[in-house]
Amino acid sequence: KILNFNKKKLLFSTNLLESLFNKKVNYHYNYVLSGIKFNRKKIKKKYDLIFYLRNHKNKNTDLQIKLARQIAIKYNVVTIGKKINHKNIKNFGYIPRSKLNFILQRTKYSFISSENQYSLFAIDSLKNGTYIFYNKEKHSSKTLLKNMIPLDYSNQKLFTAISDKLKKKYINPKNFNPKNFNKIYGYFKI
């Protein structure tokens, strides 16, 4: 309530709180994207899909495990964090961020949990040329990035939607230029 009375510019790192505020001209979101530094190396993609699994009520872990098991029948699936007992899934467990970036450079797609479209895992995926599947029900399907793919996580045909994307030939995503955000947002110089 206090921030809603504020007449100055407010800058938020993500859009998680956007629904709690009045639609004011001086409230801006997703500043976290301005600091992305892309890995420009072209590296052969070894894995089709990666899941970051953590036991937390907001992370929809059960859905991710179910999908990983289904997709691993036809595609090369890897996980970080919590391990899945499945013969076709490569589990890396809890790893340092440098190793995560190494794996993401070799992965075509990542599946992010519902609560934060621009989590650290999502940003690491973007900067390493990995397309992201995100929940369009929780986030605006209007995204700045073409390598973010909105899906309805509650849809019964979610597995089919992911499989259809994995079947297509992988094309390296075009990186956006964070400097162009000044044109889009106009608030990066405070």
C-alpha positions in Angstrom: 0.0 0.0 0.0 2.8 2.4 0.8 4.5 1.8 -2.6 1.2 2.5 -4.4 1.2 6.0 -3.0 4.7 6.6 -4.3 4.8 9.0 -7.2 8.4 8.3 -8.2 9.8 5.7 -10.5 9.8 2.2 -9.2 12.0 -0.5 -10.8 11.4 -4.2 -10.0 13.8 -7.0 -11.0 10.9 -9.3 -12.0 7.2 -9.0 -12.6 6.2 -11.2 -9.7 4.5 -8.2 -7.9 3.0 -6.5 -10.9 -0.6 -7.6 -10.1 -0.3 -6.0 -6.6 0.2 -2.5 -7.9 -1.8 0.1 -9.7 -1.0 0.4 -13.4 1.2 3.5 -13.1 3.5 4.8 -15.9 6.5 4.9 -13.5 6.4 1.3 -12.4 8.6 -0.9 -14.5 9.4 -4.7 -14.3 11.9 -7.3 -15.4 15.0 -5.2 -15.0 16.9 -8.5 -14.3 17.0 -9.0 -18.1 19.2 -5.9 -18.6 22.2 -7.7 -17.2 22.2 -10.8 -19.4 25.5 -11.5 -21.1 25.1 -14.1 -23.8 27.5 -16.9 -24.5 28.2 -16.4 -28.2 29.9 -19.8 -28.8 28.1 -22.2 -31.1 28.2 -25.6 -29.3 26.6 -28.8 -30.5 23.5 -29.5 -28.5 23.7 -32.9 -26.8 20.5 -32.9 -24.6 17.0 -32.2 -25.7 15.4 -31.0 -22.4 16.5 -30.1 -18.9 14.5 -29.8 -15.7 15.5 -28.1 -12.5 13.8 -30.0 -9.7 13.4 -28.8 -6.1 10.9 -29.9 -3.5 8.9 -26.7 -3.0 5.1 -26.1 -3.3 5.6 -23.4 -5.9 7.9 -25.4 -8.2 5.3 -27.9 -9.5 7.9 -30.7 -9.1 5.4 -33.5 -9.5 4.3 -32.2 -12.9 7.9 -31.9 -14.0 8.8 -35.4 -12.9 5.8 -36.9 -14.7 6.7 -35.0 -17.9 10.4 -35.9 -17.6 9.6 -39.6 -17.4 7.2 -39.4 -20.4 9.6 -37.4 -22.6 12.7 -39.5 -21.7 11.1 -42.4 -23.6 11.9 -40.7 -26.9 14.2 -37.8 -26.1 17.5 -37.1 -24.2 16.4 -35.6 -20.8 18.6 -34.4 -18.0 17.8 -33.0 -14.5 19.6 -30.9 -12.0 18.7 -30.7 -8.4 16.5 -33.5 -7.2 17.1 -36.8 -9.0 14.5 -39.0 -10.8 14.9 -42.7 -10.7 14.5 -43.5 -14.4 16.9 -45.4 -16.7 16.7 -42.9 -19.6 17.2 -39.7 -17.5 20.7 -38.4 -16.7 20.6 -36.8 -13.3 23.3 -34.3 -12.4 22.1 -33.6 -8.9 23.0 -30.3 -7.2 25.8 -28.8 -9.1 27.8 -25.5 -9.1 26.5 -22.8 -11.4 29.6 -23.1 -13.7 28.7 -26.7 -14.4 25.1 -25.8 -14.9 26.1 -23.3 -17.6 28.3 -26.0 -19.2 25.2 -28.3 -19.4 22.8 -25.5 -20.6 25.2 -24.7 -23.5 24.6 -28.3 -24.7 20.8 -28.3 -24.1 18.1 -27.3 -26.6 15.2 -26.6 -24.2 14.5 -26.1 -20.5 11.3 -26.4 -18.6 10.9 -23.8 -15.9 8.6 -23.9 -12.9 5.5 -21.7 -12.8 6.4 -19.1 -10.1 9.0 -17.0 -11.9 9.4 -16.6 -15.6 12.8 -14.9 -15.1 14.3 -17.1 -12.4 18.1 -17.5 -12.3 17.7 -20.9 -14.0 15.7 -19.2 -16.8 18.2 -16.4 -17.2 21.1 -18.9 -17.3 19.1 -20.9 -19.9 18.6 -17.8 -22.1 22.2 -16.7 -22.0 23.4 -20.1 -23.0 21.1 -20.4 -26.1 18.5 -22.7 -24.5 14.9 -22.2 -25.4 12.5 -22.0 -22.4 9.1 -23.5 -21.9 7.2 -21.3 -19.4 3.6 -21.3 -17.9 1.5 -18.8 -19.8 -1.2 -19.1 -17.2 1.0 -17.6 -14.5 2.7 -15.0 -16.8 1.9 -12.7 -19.5 2.3 -14.5 -22.9 3.6 -11.1 -24.1 7.3 -11.7 -23.8 10.3 -9.7 -25.0 12.2 -12.8 -26.0 11.4 -15.0 -29.0 13.2 -18.0 -27.4 10.6 -18.2 -24.6 7.8 -20.6 -25.5 4.5 -20.2 -23.6 2.6 -23.4 -22.7 -0.5 -24.1 -20.6 0.9 -26.3 -17.8 -2.7 -27.3 -16.8 -3.5 -28.6 -20.3 -3.9 -32.3 -20.7 -2.0 -32.1 -24.0 1.1 -30.5 -22.4 3.3 -33.6 -23.2 2.2 -33.4 -26.9 2.9 -29.7 -27.1 6.4 -30.2 -25.8 7.0 -33.2 -28.0 5.9 -31.2 -31.1 8.6 -28.6 -30.3 11.3 -31.2 -29.6 10.6 -32.9 -33.0 11.5 -29.7 -34.9 15.0 -29.0 -36.0 16.9 -26.9 -33.4 17.8 -23.4 -34.6 20.0 -21.3 -32.4 17.9 -18.6 -30.9 18.6 -15.0 -31.8 19.9 -13.0 -28.8 18.3 -9.8 -27.9 20.4 -6.8 -27.2 19.9 -5.5 -23.6 20.9 -2.0 -24.8 17.7 -2.0 -26.9 15.7 -2.1 -23.6 16.1 1.7 -23.4 13.9 1.9 -26.5 11.4 -0.6 -25.1 11.3 0.5 -21.4 13.1 3.8 -21.3 13.9 3.4 -17.6 17.3 1.9 -17.4 19.0 5.2 -16.6 17.7 6.3 -13.2 
